[in-house]
Amino acid sequence: MKIAVIGIGQSLRGDDGAGLEAVRQWRENYPETASRSEVRVEANELPGLALIDLIHENDAVILVDAVRSSSKAGTIHRIGPEELSAFTSDSQSAHGWGAAETIQLARQLNPALKNYPIKLIGIEVKQTTIGSGLSKEVRSAIPLACRAIQTEIEKFL
């Protein structure tokens, strides 16, 4: 089984870089898992629709991205394919057309993806100001996101 862990975000837009930072720290904190031959780790600043190709290249995918909803900053969301439709209307990726929207489009284009093993670990943002770093709330949530990544990988392995 090939499992991809993909951090998504814009590192120069404050909390939008949370997915990138979470995957970076997960790789440092769980090197045994991150270095397994079945695990592919990527960071992507703006995958857009290219995310569809990344999904198809693997047997399971864990996406880590900044999200914006009505939840408190730093909240960790674990969203499966069956829950994505609830995450694409009023709430979305902090950088517009995001992972949830792309996965929904991929599922519309290829109905076989309906039960494809994808998990979106979303980190609730506080601010996405250009040139700023992660907020205190999001930085504090990164270890929780790392544990969520590890838990999801263990389920797939």
N, CA and C of each residue as an Amber inpcrd file, in Angstrom:
protein
   471
   0.8440000  -1.1830000   0.0000000   0.0000000   0.0000000   0.0000000
   0.8830000   1.2380000   0.0000000   0.6010000   2.1870000  -0.8880000
   1.3070000   3.4600000  -0.9340000   0.4230000   4.5230000  -0.2770000
   0.9780000   5.1870000   0.7380000   0.2540000   6.2170000   1.4750000
   0.9760000   7.5360000   1.2970000   0.2490000   8.5610000   0.9030000
   0.8380000   9.8920000   0.7670000   0.3860000  10.7670000   1.9250000
   1.3280000  11.4870000   2.4910000   1.0440000  12.5180000   3.4870000
   1.4180000  13.8230000   2.8080000   0.4210000  14.6630000   2.5790000
   0.6470000  15.8770000   1.7910000   0.2760000  17.1050000   2.6170000
   1.2710000  17.9300000   2.8970000   1.0410000  19.2050000   3.5640000
   0.7630000  20.2600000   2.5120000  -0.3010000  21.0200000   2.7390000
  -0.7270000  22.0260000   1.7730000  -0.7840000  23.3820000   2.4750000
  -0.3970000  24.4280000   1.7710000  -0.5210000  25.7700000   2.3370000
   0.4640000  26.7340000   1.7240000   0.3330000  27.9640000   2.1440000
   1.2390000  29.0150000   1.6880000   2.0380000  29.4870000   2.8930000
   3.3190000  29.2020000   2.8680000   4.1690000  29.4760000   4.0240000
   4.3060000  30.9580000   4.3560000   4.0320000  31.8310000   3.4120000
   4.1790000  33.2710000   3.6510000   2.8560000  33.9570000   3.9950000
   1.8070000  33.1640000   4.2900000   0.5010000  33.7520000   4.6140000
   0.0240000  33.3230000   5.9950000   0.8260000  33.5530000   6.9970000
   0.4280000  33.2870000   8.3730000   0.0130000  31.8500000   8.5930000
  -1.1850000  31.6760000   9.1600000  -1.6710000  30.3440000   9.5110000
  -1.9470000  29.4500000   8.3130000  -1.9630000  30.0100000   7.1240000
  -2.1790000  29.1740000   5.9420000  -1.0340000  28.1690000   5.7670000
   0.0910000  28.4270000   6.3940000   1.2140000  27.5040000   6.3350000
   1.1370000  26.3720000   7.3550000   0.0310000  26.2670000   8.0760000
  -0.1020000  25.2650000   9.1440000   0.0500000  23.8400000   8.6330000
  -0.5090000  23.5300000   7.4910000  -0.3960000  22.1780000   6.9510000
   1.0320000  21.8160000   6.6160000   1.7550000  22.7630000   6.0610000
   3.1690000  22.5450000   5.7370000   3.9840000  22.3160000   7.0100000
   3.7330000  23.1510000   8.0130000   4.4770000  23.0410000   9.2670000
   4.1360000  21.7500000  10.0100000   2.8720000  21.3540000   9.9980000
   2.4740000  20.1220000  10.6790000   3.1530000  18.9060000  10.0470000
   3.2040000  18.8520000   8.7340000   3.8480000  17.7210000   8.0640000
   5.3530000  17.7420000   8.3080000   5.9450000  18.9230000   8.3150000
   7.3840000  19.0350000   8.5960000   7.6850000  18.5120000  10.0000000
   6.9040000  18.9410000  10.9950000   7.1460000  18.4950000  12.3750000
   6.8110000  17.0150000  12.5530000   5.7690000  16.5320000  11.8700000
   5.4430000  15.1100000  11.9490000   6.6290000  14.2810000  11.4560000
   7.2090000  14.7020000  10.3370000   8.3540000  13.9800000   9.7700000
   9.5080000  13.9430000  10.7710000   9.7380000  15.0460000  11.4910000
  10.8070000  15.0930000  12.4950000  10.4790000  14.2400000  13.7170000
   9.2230000  14.2540000  14.1510000   8.8270000  13.5700000  15.3810000
   8.5390000  12.0800000  15.2000000   8.2390000  11.6690000  13.9850000
   7.9260000  10.2660000  13.6950000   8.7860000   9.7620000  12.5290000
  10.1150000   9.8290000  12.6600000  10.9830000   9.4830000  11.5280000
  10.8620000   8.0300000  11.0880000  10.5660000   7.1300000  12.0160000
  10.4390000   5.7190000  11.6360000   9.2840000   5.5270000  10.6580000
   8.1680000   6.1970000  10.9330000   7.0120000   6.0850000  10.0480000
   7.2530000   6.8600000   8.7540000   7.7570000   8.0800000   8.8710000
   7.9570000   8.9390000   7.7000000   8.9340000   8.3400000   6.6990000
   9.8700000   7.5200000   7.1740000  10.8730000   6.9620000   6.2670000
  10.4970000   5.5840000   5.7160000   9.3400000   5.0760000   6.0830000
   8.9210000   3.7710000   5.5580000   8.7430000   3.8450000   4.0430000
   9.0400000   2.7660000   3.3660000   8.9560000   2.7560000   1.9060000
   7.5320000   2.9530000   1.3970000   6.5350000   2.6010000   2.1920000
   5.1400000   2.7490000   1.7690000   4.6250000   4.1770000   1.9190000
   5.3810000   5.0230000   2.6170000   4.9260000   6.3750000   2.9410000
   5.6620000   7.3930000   2.0760000   4.8900000   8.2390000   1.4490000
   5.4330000   9.3240000   0.6220000   5.0250000  10.6390000   1.2820000
   5.9820000  11.4880000   1.5610000   5.7090000  12.7530000   2.2420000
   5.9800000  13.8860000   1.2690000   5.0040000  14.8000000   1.1820000
   5.1400000  15.9390000   0.2730000   4.6620000  17.2090000   0.9460000
   5.2060000  18.3140000   0.5030000   4.7220000  19.6390000   0.8730000
   4.4410000  20.3620000  -0.4250000   3.2830000  21.0000000  -0.4930000
   2.9020000  21.6630000  -1.7320000   2.2650000  23.0010000  -1.4020000
   2.8790000  24.0620000  -1.8900000   2.3790000  25.4110000  -1.5930000
   1.0100000  25.6810000  -2.2240000   0.8110000  25.3110000  -3.4570000
  -0.4690000  25.5650000  -4.1360000  -0.7750000  24.4490000  -5.1280000
  -1.2300000  23.3020000  -4.6580000  -1.4270000  22.1960000  -5.5890000
  -2.5940000  22.3950000  -6.5460000  -3.6350000  23.1150000  -6.1260000
  -4.7980000  23.3110000  -6.9920000  -5.3080000  21.9910000  -7.5310000
  -5.6460000  21.9790000  -8.7930000  -6.2010000  20.7720000  -9.4090000
  -5.1500000  19.6740000  -9.6040000  -3.8690000  20.0100000  -9.4980000
  -2.8240000  18.9860000  -9.5760000  -2.9340000  18.0000000  -8.4160000
  -3.6610000  18.3910000  -7.3720000  -3.8890000  17.4990000  -6.2460000
  -4.6090000  16.2240000  -6.6850000  -5.4240000  16.3160000  -7.7100000
  -6.1330000  15.1330000  -8.2210000  -5.1150000  14.0840000  -8.6730000
  -4.0730000  14.4960000  -9.3680000  -3.0390000  13.5510000  -9.8080000
  -2.3020000  12.9480000  -8.6170000  -2.0210000  13.7680000  -7.6040000
  -1.3290000  13.2550000  -6.4210000  -2.1610000  12.1910000  -5.7100000
  -3.4660000  12.3850000  -5.6950000  -4.3620000  11.4210000  -5.0600000
  -4.3250000  10.1030000  -5.8140000  -4.4330000  10.1670000  -7.1300000
  -4.4870000   8.9520000  -7.9500000  -3.2060000   8.1350000  -7.9150000
  -2.0920000   8.7500000  -7.5730000  -0.8050000   8.0510000  -7.5740000
  -0.6020000   7.1830000  -6.3340000  -1.5540000   7.2080000  -5.3830000
  -1.3870000   6.5120000  -4.1160000  -2.6170000   5.6840000  -3.7910000
  -2.4600000   4.7670000  -2.8310000  -3.5790000   3.9310000  -2.4040000
  -4.4020000   4.5950000  -1.3050000  -3.7880000   5.5040000  -0.5600000
  -4.4610000   6.2510000   0.4990000  -3.7540000   7.5940000   0.6380000
  -4.4920000   8.6090000   1.0680000  -3.9320000   9.9540000   1.1620000
  -4.3660000  10.6140000   2.4630000  -3.4040000  11.2550000   3.1080000
  -3.6880000  12.0990000   4.2580000  -3.2570000  13.5030000   3.8580000
  -4.2240000  14.3910000   3.7710000  -3.9570000  15.7820000   3.4270000
  -3.9750000  16.6050000   4.7060000  -3.0610000  17.5240000   4.8190000
  -2.9950000  18.3930000   5.9930000  -3.0260000  19.8190000   5.4740000
  -4.0430000  20.5710000   5.8980000  -4.2670000  21.8920000   5.3210000
  -4.8670000  22.8210000   6.3640000  -4.6620000  24.1010000   6.1770000
  -5.3370000  25.1080000   6.9900000  -6.7800000  25.2080000   6.5170000
  -7.6910000  25.3680000   7.4670000  -9.1020000  25.5170000   7.1260000
  -9.7020000  26.6810000   7.9020000 -10.8160000  27.1530000   7.4040000
 -11.5190000  28.2430000   8.0810000 -12.9810000  27.8640000   8.1840000
 -13.4810000  27.8130000   9.4090000 -14.9020000  27.5690000   9.6590000
 -15.2830000  28.4030000  10.8750000 -16.3090000  28.0140000  11.5560000
 -16.7220000  28.7710000  12.7360000 -16.0700000  28.2510000  14.0110000
 -15.1510000  27.3050000  13.8980000 -14.4780000  26.7360000  15.0620000
 -13.3890000  27.6680000  15.5870000 -12.9620000  27.3940000  16.7940000
 -11.9060000  28.1560000  17.4510000 -10.5630000  27.9120000  16.7510000
  -9.7550000  28.9610000  16.6370000  -8.4280000  28.8380000  16.0210000
  -7.6290000  27.7560000  16.7290000  -6.9770000  26.9000000  15.9370000
  -6.1910000  25.8130000  16.4700000  -6.9470000  24.4940000  16.5710000
  -8.2410000  24.5250000  16.3250000  -9.0260000  23.2920000  16.3430000
  -8.5210000  22.3680000  15.2370000  -8.3940000  21.0910000  15.5580000
  -7.9880000  20.0980000  14.5650000  -9.2410000  19.3840000  14.0790000
  -9.4630000  19.4200000  12.7770000 -10.5950000  18.7360000  12.1510000
 -10.0670000  17.4760000  11.4760000 -10.7730000  16.3740000  11.6430000
 -10.4530000  15.1370000  10.9150000 -11.6460000  14.8650000  10.0190000
 -11.4440000  15.0630000   8.7370000 -12.5530000  15.0390000   7.7890000
 -12.3410000  13.9100000   6.7930000 -13.3000000  13.0120000   6.7450000
 -13.2640000  11.9290000   5.7800000 -14.0310000  12.3060000   4.5370000
 -13.9310000  11.4980000   3.4880000 -14.6120000  11.8010000   2.2320000
 -16.1110000  12.0140000   2.4000000 -16.7220000  11.2770000   3.2990000
 -18.1660000  11.3990000   3.4990000 -18.5500000  12.7190000   4.1470000
 -17.6040000  13.4100000   4.7550000 -17.8800000  14.6720000   5.4320000
 -17.4590000  15.8980000   4.6280000 -16.8040000  15.6960000   3.5110000
 -16.2530000  16.8280000   2.7650000 -17.3080000  17.7920000   2.2630000
 -18.4740000  17.2940000   1.8950000 -19.4860000  18.2030000   1.3510000
 -19.8960000  19.2420000   2.3740000 -19.8290000  18.9130000   3.6510000
 -20.1600000  19.8760000   4.6950000 -19.0590000  20.9030000   4.8790000
 -17.9140000  20.6630000   4.2680000 -16.7660000  21.5320000   4.4770000
 -16.4270000  22.3660000   3.2520000 -17.3400000  22.4270000   2.2790000
 -16.9920000  23.1440000   1.0550000 -17.9010000  24.3230000   0.7330000
 -18.8750000  24.6170000   1.5410000 -19.7480000  25.7480000   1.2100000
 -19.2980000  27.0070000   1.9400000 -19.7120000  27.1870000   3.1900000
 -19.3390000  28.3860000   3.9290000 -17.9180000  28.3300000   4.4790000
 -17.4490000  27.1280000   4.7490000 -16.0920000  26.9790000   5.2680000
 -15.2390000  26.3690000   4.1740000 -13.9910000  26.8010000   4.1200000
 -13.1330000  26.3210000   3.0420000 -11.6840000  26.4480000   3.4390000
 -10.8490000  25.9770000   2.5840000  -9.4230000  26.1550000   2.7760000
  -9.1470000  27.6450000   2.9200000  -8.1490000  27.9710000   3.7090000
  -7.8250000  29.3750000   3.9310000  -7.3420000  30.0560000   2.6560000
  -6.9480000  29.3030000   1.6280000  -6.4540000  29.9150000   0.4000000
  -7.3810000  29.6630000  -0.7810000  -8.6880000  29.6940000  -0.5110000
  -9.6580000  29.6080000  -1.6040000  -9.9340000  28.1970000  -2.0230000
  -9.7350000  27.8870000  -3.3120000 -10.0020000  26.5550000  -3.8520000
  -9.0180000  25.6060000  -3.1900000  -9.4960000  24.8370000  -2.2540000
  -8.6010000  24.0190000  -1.4610000  -8.8010000  22.5330000  -1.6410000
  -8.2360000  21.7990000  -0.6940000  -8.2400000  20.3420000  -0.7670000
  -9.6510000  19.7750000  -0.8020000 -10.5360000  20.2520000   0.0580000
 -11.8980000  19.7070000   0.1040000 -12.6110000  19.9000000  -1.2330000
 -12.4820000  21.0780000  -1.8010000 -13.1310000  21.3520000  -3.0840000
 -12.5490000  20.4940000  -4.2030000 -11.2390000  20.3190000  -4.1840000
 -10.5750000  19.5120000  -5.2120000 -10.9910000  18.0500000  -5.1090000
 -11.0580000  17.5380000  -3.8860000 -11.4760000  16.1420000  -3.7000000
 -12.9200000  15.9540000  -4.1530000 -13.7790000  16.9190000  -3.8620000
 -15.1690000  16.8300000  -4.3200000 -15.2170000  16.7860000  -5.8440000
 -14.4290000  17.6210000  -6.4990000 -14.4000000  17.6220000  -7.9600000
 -13.8840000  16.2810000  -8.4830000 -12.8230000  15.7650000  -7.8810000
 -12.2670000  14.4740000  -8.3160000 -13.3160000  13.3730000  -8.1840000
 -14.1010000  13.4090000  -7.1200000 -15.1410000  12.3930000  -6.9170000
 -16.2660000  12.5410000  -7.9360000 -16.5530000  13.7640000  -8.3580000
 -17.5700000  13.9600000  -9.3960000 -17.0680000  13.4600000 -10.7450000
 -15.7830000  13.6760000 -11.0170000 -15.2060000  13.2400000 -12.2830000
 -15.0070000  11.7300000 -12.3240000 -14.7480000  11.1270000 -11.1760000
 -14.5070000   9.6920000 -11.0990000 -15.2600000   9.1170000  -9.8980000
 -16.4940000   8.6410000 -10.0920000 -17.3010000   8.1200000  -8.9790000
 -16.6430000   6.9720000  -8.2240000 -15.6700000   6.2960000  -8.8250000
 -14.9670000   5.2150000  -8.1300000 -14.2080000   5.7360000  -6.9060000
 -13.9590000   7.0410000  -6.8520000 -13.2540000   7.6280000  -5.7190000
 -14.1430000   7.8140000  -4.4980000 -15.4200000   7.4810000  -4.6310000
 -16.3570000   7.6990000  -3.5230000 -15.8630000   7.0620000  -2.2290000
 -15.3260000   5.8710000  -2.2990000 -14.8490000   5.1900000  -1.1000000
 -13.3310000   5.1610000  -1.0010000 -12.6750000   6.0110000  -1.7660000
 -11.2210000   6.0950000  -1.7480000 -10.7630000   6.5790000  -0.3720000
  -9.7400000   5.9510000   0.2070000  -9.3040000   6.3310000   1.5590000
  -8.5180000   7.6470000   1.5860000  -9.2360000   8.7040000   1.9030000
  -8.6430000  10.0340000   2.0190000  -9.0540000  10.6010000   3.3710000
  -8.1160000  11.2110000   4.0490000  -8.4300000  11.9080000   5.2880000
  -7.8290000  13.2950000   5.1830000  -8.6400000  14.2990000   5.4590000
  -8.1710000  15.6790000   5.4970000  -8.0400000  16.0640000   6.9630000
  -6.8260000  16.3850000   7.3700000  -6.6070000  16.9110000   8.7090000
  -6.5100000  18.4210000   8.5450000  -7.5410000  19.0990000   9.0080000
  -7.6200000  20.5460000   8.8720000  -7.2440000  21.2330000  10.1710000
  -6.4790000  22.2880000  10.0630000  -6.0770000  23.0750000  11.2260000
  -6.7520000  24.4330000  11.0970000  -7.6170000  24.7250000  12.0480000
  -8.4000000  25.9670000  12.0130000  -7.4820000  27.1760000  12.1510000
  -7.6170000  28.1270000  11.2390000  -6.7390000  29.3040000  11.2180000
  -7.3010000  30.4410000  12.0590000  -6.4070000  31.3440000  12.4240000
  -6.8040000  32.6020000  13.0710000  -6.5940000  33.7550000  12.0960000
  -5.4330000  33.7590000  11.4120000  -5.1060000  34.8580000  10.4980000
  -4.2730000  34.3340000   9.3390000  -4.4260000  34.9820000   8.2080000
  -3.6490000  34.6090000   7.0170000  -2.9830000  35.8430000   6.4080000
  -2.4450000  36.6800000   7.2710000  -1.8040000  37.9090000   6.8450000
  -0.4880000  37.6030000   6.1270000  -0.3140000  38.1830000   4.9610000
   0.9030000  37.9720000   4.1840000   2.1130000  38.4590000   4.9730000
   3.1180000  37.6170000   5.0320000   4.3600000  37.9620000   5.7060000
   4.3990000  37.6390000   7.1870000   3.2990000  37.2050000   7.7540000
   3.3050000  36.8840000   9.1890000   3.5370000  35.3910000   9.3850000
   3.9270000  35.0210000  10.5790000   4.1210000  33.6170000  10.9150000
   2.8380000  33.0080000  11.4490000   2.9560000  31.8000000  11.9660000
   1.8010000  31.1220000  12.5390000   1.3710000  31.8340000  13.8220000
   0.0730000  31.9080000  14.0390000  -0.4480000  32.4800000  15.2760000
  -0.1250000  31.5520000  16.4430000  -0.1910000  32.0790000  17.6440000
   0.0790000  31.2890000  18.8540000  -0.8720000  30.1010000  18.9350000
  -2.1430000  30.3030000  18.6060000  -3.1390000  29.2410000  18.6820000
  -2.8280000  28.1010000  17.7170000  -2.4520000  28.4540000  16.5100000
  -2.1550000  27.4320000  15.5060000  -0.8360000  26.7440000  15.8340000
   0.1580000  27.5020000  16.2300000   1.4480000  26.8910000  16.5970000
   1.2490000  25.8820000  17.7330000   0.3920000  26.2090000  18.6880000
   0.1260000  25.2980000  19.8080000  -0.5970000  24.0360000  19.3560000
  -1.3210000  24.1140000  18.2580000  -2.0930000  22.9700000  17.7600000
  -1.2700000  22.0250000  16.8770000  -0.1020000  22.4440000  16.4420000
   0.7010000  21.6260000  15.5250000   1.0200000  20.2420000  16.1130000
   1.4110000  20.1200000  17.3880000   1.6540000  18.7680000  17.9270000
   0.4030000  17.8760000  17.8700000  -0.7690000  18.4590000  18.0670000
  -2.0130000  17.6840000  17.9530000  -2.2230000  17.2130000  16.5140000
  -1.9030000  18.0710000  15.5660000  -2.0180000  17.6930000  14.1560000
  -1.0340000  16.5760000  13.8280000   0.1680000  16.6370000  14.3900000
   1.1630000  15.5750000  14.1640000   0.6510000  14.2390000  14.6810000
   0.0590000  14.2460000  15.8600000  -0.4930000  13.0000000  16.4030000
  -1.6380000  12.4950000  15.5360000  -2.4490000  13.4200000  15.0140000
  -3.5550000  13.0180000  14.1330000  -3.0180000  12.3790000  12.8530000
  -1.9530000  12.9350000  12.2910000  -1.3260000  12.3530000  11.0940000
  -0.8610000  10.9410000  11.4080000  -0.1500000  10.7790000  12.5070000
   0.3920000   9.4750000  12.8730000  -0.7290000   8.4560000  13.0940000
  -1.7870000   8.8610000  13.7530000  -2.9210000   7.9670000  13.9970000
  -3.5430000   7.5030000  12.6900000  -3.7140000   8.4190000  11.7610000
  -4.3170000   8.0590000  10.4760000  -3.4110000   7.1070000   9.6840000
  -2.1090000   7.3570000   9.6940000  -1.1820000   6.4700000   8.9860000
  -1.2300000   5.0750000   9.5920000  -1.2480000   5.0020000  10.9090000
  -1.3150000   3.6870000  11.5690000  -2.5750000   2.9220000  11.1800000
  -3.6720000   3.6240000  10.9680000  -4.9080000   2.9710000  10.5120000
  -4.7170000   2.3800000   9.1190000  -4.0340000   3.0940000   8.2460000
  -3.8310000   2.6110000   6.8700000  -2.8190000   1.4790000   6.8110000
  -1.7800000   1.5410000   7.6590000  -0.7470000   0.5030000   7.6300000
  -1.2760000  -0.7530000   8.2980000
